[in-house]
Amino acid sequence: MTVLHPETGASTPKTVKPNESTHAFTGLGDTNQLNPMFARAGEATDFPLDRIPDGESLPETAYQIVHDEAMLDGNARLNLATFVGTWMDPYASKLYAETADKNMIDKDEYPQTAAIETRCWTMLASLWNAPSAENAIGTSTIGSSEACMLGGLALKRRWQLARRAADKSTDKPNLILSSAVQVCWEKFCNYWDVEARYVPITDEHRVLDGFELEKYVDENTIGVVAIMGVTYTGMYEPVAQIAEALDRIQADTGLDVKIHVDGASGGMIAPFLQPELEWDFRVERVVSISTSAHKYGLVYPGLGWVVWRTVDDLPEELVFDVTYLGGHMPTFALNFSRPGAQVLLQYYLFLRLGRDGYYKVQKASQDVALYLSGEIARMDAFELWNDGSDIPVFAWQLTPGHTENWNLYHLSERLRLKGWLIPAYPMPDSISDLTVQRIVVRNGLSRNLAESLVEDIKEAVDYLDRLESPMPTEGLRSSFTH
């Protein structure tokens, strides 16, 4: 063989010694070039699944094993069960990699990240029409579940302080919720000894709308939770209407009950798609709002926000002044050390998209949701529960009497064969005999993909409708995803 001289470019004969490799040099060892990774000496055996291995492995081997395991997960783009974002642009991914080592709690070491956190919740206070964004107060959290729990804790402590000031018992706090509330509120009530008073949803009252609210409110009520985007269906609960019901209750009883808005999804949809809808701090009874940044805030998983109308709405005694790594900092959180990268990603998106960009992204998702719900509504097999005109989420049920041979769980399984994850699940206890399916349209579900989904649903329904006997029901399970 010949090789080129590195300076002149002239060819020079080269003698190959016996057993010498003749492959091109790439900077990696010869063994890597000649052998597939898992055929290398000492690396053809399995790793233990339930204990740390005794010895080391090469980084590329460990990487490949984890990478291959992760391939067994579903395709995130086709997962229409989850609200959680599954895509960010390359610049966000680059920023994420650069800032993965930042600890949000260490504000002394990372003061600029701390400043950006404050900028973000101040922006949200303004977006949610706080009377004065400068007089509001907020914090980032690990998702909206922590944000909800902090909002609930503030409601409970405000109630406790008022009761103690009046020399009254604080033994039996209660919180009023829709029966379709997200499970984090059940956890809050369980963990912090608060009685959960569930207002049942029905076909006539599909969300908590203030109907017969007086039956649930008493002197021990710490607050009412209103949901902007019910997990089961995506529908908004009418915050202003709930507030009006509470106004009437106060006029009759003197009880001044406040509202926390769980805006996990709608908190980042309504300001852009329904700006005239009064659900936020324009409603005076609303003292706090939470949202998931990793849902329609468009950030990768792991970030939420909670904002209080004013500094006075967050009891001062809940905020700790902590000395940590040489600095003093106020903190109100259930977690301590946690990633700061997602906060920077949220700030990146606020700068990158602005109000106009967020409108375009959310409007595109809503348009796809309305297209899908319209196509499903045209199918004789289905009746819509809602159409996705609130947040880009909608649910449907089987048309009564359509078939005895299959149900929505069977349809969910058929669609999974094509890669689609579309959950079927029973509605809350008050109407638990009703099963629905739900689609969550997120950034990344294009109109083209949606058209393919419609064809796959039609094909699945056609297959199921041609069955001559009932499908087995053993082993069917709810695939409901909050």
Legacy VTK file of the C-alpha trace (Angstrom):
# vtk DataFile Version 3.0
C-alpha trace
ASCII
DATASET POLYDATA
POINTS 482 float
0.000 0.000 0.000
1.068 3.655 -0.241
0.726 6.597 2.095
0.939 10.333 1.427
3.838 12.349 2.801
2.350 14.749 5.418
4.119 17.826 3.956
4.733 17.151 0.264
1.756 14.987 -0.485
3.975 12.549 -2.393
3.106 8.879 -2.229
5.465 6.561 -0.420
5.410 2.754 -0.406
4.613 1.235 2.964
5.318 -2.278 4.000
2.637 -3.934 6.096
3.962 -6.203 8.809
2.220 -9.485 9.542
-1.005 -9.042 11.597
-0.752 -5.244 11.342
-4.029 -3.393 10.948
-4.494 -1.570 7.635
-7.628 0.407 8.548
-7.590 4.195 8.567
-6.587 5.729 11.896
-9.370 7.746 13.517
-7.886 8.454 16.924
-9.491 5.418 18.580
-7.752 2.192 19.503
-7.490 -0.582 16.934
-9.778 -2.872 18.902
-12.559 -0.257 18.722
-12.143 -0.083 14.958
-12.157 -3.814 14.315
-14.830 -5.115 16.667
-18.432 -4.233 17.452
-18.692 -2.788 20.946
-20.346 -5.705 22.685
-18.022 -8.256 21.035
-14.913 -6.821 22.664
-13.098 -9.030 25.112
-14.716 -8.899 28.550
-17.735 -6.907 27.413
-20.032 -9.562 26.007
-21.725 -10.327 29.319
-24.726 -8.656 30.930
-24.558 -6.118 33.721
-26.487 -6.932 36.913
-29.873 -5.213 37.130
-30.248 -5.034 40.910
-26.804 -4.175 42.241
-23.828 -1.990 41.357
-21.370 -3.966 39.202
-18.141 -5.047 40.862
-15.882 -3.533 38.227
-15.674 -0.582 35.864
-16.707 -0.430 32.233
-15.648 1.866 29.459
-17.784 5.026 29.196
-18.931 4.216 25.661
-20.100 0.802 26.827
-22.091 2.182 29.762
-23.508 4.889 27.503
-24.588 2.424 24.851
-26.325 0.178 27.380
-28.312 3.051 28.867
-29.021 4.441 25.400
-30.320 1.079 24.217
-32.509 0.671 27.314
-34.012 4.121 26.724
-34.925 3.086 23.171
-37.468 0.715 24.686
-39.527 3.682 25.890
-42.331 5.009 23.733
-41.812 7.658 21.074
-42.242 10.955 22.910
-43.640 12.736 19.843
-46.443 10.175 19.618
-47.255 10.306 23.333
-50.573 12.134 23.383
-51.243 11.112 26.985
-48.837 13.439 28.744
-49.044 17.190 29.209
-45.282 17.399 29.716
-43.194 18.942 26.948
-41.008 16.654 24.871
-39.179 19.049 22.548
-36.996 22.143 22.695
-34.910 23.747 19.978
-31.144 23.116 19.567
-30.156 26.378 21.262
-32.175 25.408 24.330
-30.547 21.981 24.358
-27.124 23.642 24.108
-27.964 25.983 26.988
-29.271 23.036 29.014
-25.989 21.140 28.590
-23.952 24.236 29.512
-25.878 24.913 32.730
-26.721 21.441 34.007
-24.362 21.902 36.966
-26.119 24.963 38.428
-27.843 24.524 41.801
-30.894 26.775 42.058
-30.719 26.902 45.838
-27.140 28.196 45.895
-27.902 31.829 45.194
-24.563 32.991 46.603
-22.587 30.953 44.062
-25.023 31.500 41.190
-26.409 35.001 41.784
-27.202 35.625 38.120
-29.340 32.505 37.907
-31.120 33.712 41.066
-31.690 37.103 39.467
-33.092 35.453 36.340
-35.456 33.383 38.505
-36.827 36.633 39.966
-37.158 38.140 36.505
-39.163 35.113 35.365
-41.754 35.128 38.148
-42.005 38.922 37.877
-42.771 38.481 34.175
-45.436 35.923 35.104
-46.938 38.273 37.687
-47.292 40.860 34.945
-48.618 38.277 32.453
-51.231 37.249 35.037
-52.258 40.873 35.673
-51.031 41.314 39.247
-51.966 44.807 40.520
-48.238 45.481 40.862
-45.681 43.013 39.575
-43.072 44.677 41.792
-45.213 44.038 44.886
-45.938 40.415 43.959
-43.811 37.519 45.157
-43.098 34.135 43.623
-40.695 31.279 43.229
-39.699 28.503 40.889
-40.511 24.925 41.887
-40.032 21.344 40.756
-43.114 21.205 38.525
-46.568 22.521 39.315
-47.231 19.872 41.966
-44.794 21.563 44.339
-46.181 24.931 43.268
-49.710 23.782 44.149
-48.594 22.521 47.536
-46.913 25.843 48.314
-50.100 27.660 47.293
-52.113 25.342 49.525
-49.722 25.824 52.444
-50.048 29.585 52.159
-53.856 29.289 52.186
-53.753 27.075 55.268
-51.345 29.341 57.155
-53.365 32.491 56.322
-56.455 30.750 57.697
-54.600 29.582 60.803
-53.279 33.075 61.543
-56.745 34.591 61.162
-58.314 31.944 63.405
-55.676 32.351 66.090
-56.094 36.108 66.016
-59.816 35.538 66.674
-59.001 32.980 69.401
-60.666 30.190 67.425
-59.739 26.563 66.809
-57.464 25.605 63.907
-58.121 21.873 64.213
-60.261 21.155 61.157
-59.166 22.981 57.996
-60.828 22.039 54.714
-60.163 22.824 51.075
-62.800 22.836 48.335
-61.916 21.090 45.080
-63.490 19.661 41.966
-63.790 15.873 41.978
-61.715 16.034 38.771
-58.783 17.662 40.548
-55.206 16.573 39.825
-53.726 14.048 42.262
-51.241 16.563 43.708
-54.122 18.199 45.570
-55.124 14.878 47.082
-51.526 14.552 48.244
-51.561 18.061 49.694
-54.680 17.387 51.745
-53.328 14.036 52.904
-49.842 15.241 53.801
-50.919 18.441 55.566
-54.033 17.191 57.363
-56.564 19.193 55.402
-60.030 17.801 54.720
-60.624 17.622 50.973
-64.197 18.597 50.092
-64.845 17.429 46.554
-67.570 19.062 44.512
-68.745 16.334 42.099
-68.732 17.007 38.394
-71.748 15.835 36.426
-72.959 15.930 32.856
-74.806 19.172 33.722
-71.856 20.687 35.617
-68.754 19.379 33.897
-66.412 21.539 35.955
-66.451 23.291 39.314
-68.559 26.331 38.419
-69.852 27.619 41.768
-73.049 25.571 41.699
-74.196 24.851 45.280
-70.797 25.960 46.567
-72.465 27.186 49.753
-72.986 23.532 50.743
-69.231 23.066 51.061
-67.975 26.351 52.544
-67.795 26.894 56.298
-65.617 28.737 58.807
-62.898 26.088 58.447
-62.535 26.488 54.677
-59.001 27.630 53.866
-59.743 28.246 50.191
-61.125 27.042 46.882
-59.003 25.604 44.070
-60.013 26.564 40.536
-58.408 24.675 37.677
-57.468 26.282 34.392
-57.452 23.112 32.332
-58.960 20.107 34.131
-56.628 17.132 33.753
-59.395 14.753 32.714
-60.725 16.865 29.852
-58.771 20.118 29.457
-61.766 22.341 30.277
-61.372 25.634 32.147
-63.169 26.151 35.434
-64.832 29.609 35.404
-62.775 31.437 38.028
-64.803 34.651 37.912
-68.049 32.680 38.302
-66.615 30.805 41.302
-65.566 34.140 42.802
-69.094 35.499 42.361
-70.473 32.507 44.255
-67.983 33.189 47.043
-69.044 36.859 47.049
-72.621 35.770 47.691
-71.488 33.412 50.440
-69.534 36.218 52.103
-72.557 38.518 51.911
-74.662 35.868 53.631
-72.162 34.515 56.173
-69.267 36.951 56.459
-66.797 34.217 55.398
-64.045 35.616 53.161
-62.733 32.617 51.191
-59.848 33.051 48.743
-58.995 31.216 45.521
-55.828 29.496 44.360
-55.791 29.010 40.604
-54.149 25.798 39.474
-53.028 26.971 36.066
-50.801 23.961 35.404
-51.655 24.129 31.707
-54.042 27.038 31.187
-51.802 29.503 32.993
-49.581 29.538 29.909
-52.425 29.258 27.384
-55.149 31.707 28.456
-52.951 34.852 28.516
-52.145 34.303 24.838
-55.230 32.644 23.345
-57.989 34.048 25.572
-56.551 37.355 26.847
-59.997 38.807 27.634
-60.947 35.916 29.915
-60.797 37.024 33.552
-59.341 34.137 35.518
-56.149 35.594 36.984
-55.310 38.397 39.428
-57.980 40.560 37.782
-60.341 38.459 39.923
-59.807 39.929 43.383
-60.364 36.689 45.277
-57.430 35.066 43.483
-54.442 35.266 45.829
-52.086 32.814 44.133
-51.538 31.126 40.771
-49.376 28.146 39.889
-48.307 26.747 36.529
-46.159 24.045 34.971
-43.291 25.514 32.997
-42.710 22.043 31.591
-46.211 21.868 30.128
-47.348 24.772 27.998
-44.494 26.859 29.375
-42.587 24.740 26.811
-39.576 23.863 29.022
-38.108 20.373 29.465
-39.456 18.475 32.525
-38.664 19.702 36.012
-39.948 23.272 36.432
-43.012 25.013 37.826
-43.899 28.500 39.110
-46.125 29.941 41.793
-46.895 33.644 42.227
-48.832 35.450 44.964
-50.838 38.593 44.253
-48.895 40.614 46.853
-46.113 40.039 49.343
-48.754 40.136 52.098
-50.568 37.130 50.583
-47.612 34.877 51.409
-47.325 34.600 55.213
-43.879 35.802 56.188
-43.332 32.956 58.630
-43.354 30.430 55.787
-40.258 32.014 54.254
-36.948 30.864 55.728
-33.739 32.846 55.747
-31.047 30.253 55.170
-27.293 30.602 55.496
-25.801 28.400 52.805
-22.307 28.324 51.350
-21.449 31.746 52.684
-24.605 33.621 51.744
-28.043 34.461 53.161
-31.119 33.758 51.115
-34.882 33.574 51.605
-36.453 30.300 50.543
-39.966 28.905 50.453
-39.866 25.418 48.983
-40.402 21.750 49.732
-37.154 20.885 47.962
-33.685 22.247 48.614
-30.942 21.581 46.065
-32.430 21.401 42.587
-31.446 22.220 39.001
-31.125 25.819 37.936
-30.851 24.976 34.236
-34.611 24.824 33.637
-35.034 28.334 35.046
-32.532 29.567 32.469
-34.409 27.644 29.789
-37.641 29.412 30.780
-35.913 32.790 30.553
-34.494 31.793 27.165
-37.996 31.022 25.911
-39.436 34.264 27.281
-36.723 36.164 25.372
-36.843 33.936 22.305
-40.618 33.817 21.808
-42.063 36.869 23.511
-45.831 37.254 23.652
-46.174 36.979 19.888
-44.143 33.769 19.704
-46.037 32.136 22.555
-49.291 33.051 20.843
-48.164 31.437 17.599
-46.999 28.227 19.288
-50.116 27.840 21.433
-52.420 28.788 18.556
-50.818 26.141 16.342
-51.476 23.523 19.042
-55.054 24.709 19.476
-55.665 24.590 15.713
-54.476 20.974 15.615
-56.670 20.121 18.622
-59.734 21.657 16.971
-58.985 19.796 13.732
-58.659 16.477 15.578
-61.766 16.978 17.709
-63.724 17.974 14.608
-62.664 14.824 12.770
-63.478 12.609 15.752
-66.870 14.302 16.176
-67.703 13.270 12.583
-67.220 9.596 13.417
-70.461 7.850 14.358
-68.662 5.866 17.062
-67.893 8.894 19.225
-69.370 11.833 21.111
-67.131 14.696 22.203
-66.959 15.690 25.857
-65.239 18.946 24.865
-63.476 20.216 21.742
-60.097 21.614 22.820
-61.046 25.265 22.544
-59.782 25.990 26.083
-56.359 24.379 26.348
-55.468 22.166 23.344
-56.826 19.070 25.092
-60.097 17.263 24.487
-61.879 14.058 25.423
-64.552 11.875 23.873
-66.741 8.922 24.784
-68.297 6.073 22.853
-71.684 6.893 21.386
-74.252 5.097 23.579
-75.489 1.983 21.825
-72.805 2.068 19.135
-71.358 -1.347 19.961
-71.203 -4.095 22.543
-68.126 -5.668 20.981
-65.444 -3.183 21.993
-64.722 -0.209 24.221
-62.272 2.681 24.357
-59.645 0.568 26.109
-59.597 -1.686 23.053
-59.241 1.348 20.801
-56.343 2.596 22.928
-54.608 -0.764 22.504
-55.147 -0.785 18.739
-53.652 2.693 18.424
-50.663 1.668 20.536
-49.812 -0.851 17.798
-49.141 2.175 15.573
-47.076 3.891 18.272
-49.791 6.300 19.512
-50.252 6.630 23.271
-53.842 7.832 23.765
-55.229 6.969 27.205
-58.650 5.615 28.057
-59.831 6.005 31.647
-62.923 6.345 33.818
-64.100 9.789 34.861
-64.110 10.768 38.581
-66.173 8.975 41.210
-69.367 10.915 40.617
-69.518 9.682 36.999
-67.046 6.801 37.153
-69.269 4.616 34.960
-68.293 6.866 32.035
-65.071 6.054 30.160
-63.409 8.639 27.934
-60.314 8.999 25.808
-58.193 12.135 25.802
-55.704 13.723 23.439
-53.182 16.320 24.608
-51.865 18.382 21.708
-48.419 19.778 22.446
-45.816 21.684 20.487
-44.463 19.103 18.041
-47.734 17.448 16.993
-47.977 18.841 13.472
-51.053 18.935 11.253
-49.455 16.222 9.096
-49.017 13.926 12.101
-52.573 14.732 13.184
-53.901 13.708 9.769
-52.021 10.411 10.075
-53.563 9.921 13.511
-57.068 10.458 12.137
-56.477 7.799 9.497
-55.143 5.411 12.141
-58.200 6.007 14.345
-60.539 5.396 11.401
-58.675 2.210 10.524
-58.797 0.991 14.139
-62.516 1.747 14.459
-63.230 0.001 11.167
-61.361 -3.080 12.385
-63.180 -3.087 15.725
-66.597 -2.478 14.151
-66.142 -5.535 11.923
-65.736 -7.841 14.910
-68.403 -10.522 15.037
-68.103 -11.125 18.781
-67.039 -9.074 21.816
-63.373 -8.399 22.492
-62.061 -9.870 25.768
-62.064 -7.435 28.666
-59.722 -9.302 31.012
-56.556 -7.386 31.737
-57.808 -4.057 30.400
-56.513 -1.194 32.491
-56.742 2.552 32.634
-53.806 4.312 30.976
-54.698 7.671 32.474
-51.726 10.022 32.691
-51.902 13.232 34.731
LINES 1 483
482 0 1 2 3 4 5 6 7 8 9 10 11 12 13 14 15 16 17 18 19 20 21 22 23 24 25 26 27 28 29 30 31 32 33 34 35 36 37 38 39 40 41 42 43 44 45 46 47 48 49 50 51 52 53 54 55 56 57 58 59 60 61 62 63 64 65 66 67 68 69 70 71 72 73 74 75 76 77 78 79 80 81 82 83 84 85 86 87 88 89 90 91 92 93 94 95 96 97 98 99 100 101 102 103 104 105 106 107 108 109 110 111 112 113 114 115 116 117 118 119 120 121 122 123 124 125 126 127 128 129 130 131 132 133 134 135 136 137 138 139 140 141 142 143 144 145 146 147 148 149 150 151 152 153 154 155 156 157 158 159 160 161 162 163 164 165 166 167 168 169 170 171 172 173 174 175 176 177 178 179 180 181 182 183 184 185 186 187 188 189 190 191 192 193 194 195 196 197 198 199 200 201 202 203 204 205 206 207 208 209 210 211 212 213 214 215 216 217 218 219 220 221 222 223 224 225 226 227 228 229 230 231 232 233 234 235 236 237 238 239 240 241 242 243 244 245 246 247 248 249 250 251 252 253 254 255 256 257 258 259 260 261 262 263 264 265 266 267 268 269 270 271 272 273 274 275 276 277 278 279 280 281 282 283 284 285 286 287 288 289 290 291 292 293 294 295 296 297 298 299 300 301 302 303 304 305 306 307 308 309 310 311 312 313 314 315 316 317 318 319 320 321 322 323 324 325 326 327 328 329 330 331 332 333 334 335 336 337 338 339 340 341 342 343 344 345 346 347 348 349 350 351 352 353 354 355 356 357 358 359 360 361 362 363 364 365 366 367 368 369 370 371 372 373 374 375 376 377 378 379 380 381 382 383 384 385 386 387 388 389 390 391 392 393 394 395 396 397 398 399 400 401 402 403 404 405 406 407 408 409 410 411 412 413 414 415 416 417 418 419 420 421 422 423 424 425 426 427 428 429 430 431 432 433 434 435 436 437 438 439 440 441 442 443 444 445 446 447 448 449 450 451 452 453 454 455 456 457 458 459 460 461 462 463 464 465 466 467 468 469 470 471 472 473 474 475 476 477 478 479 480 481
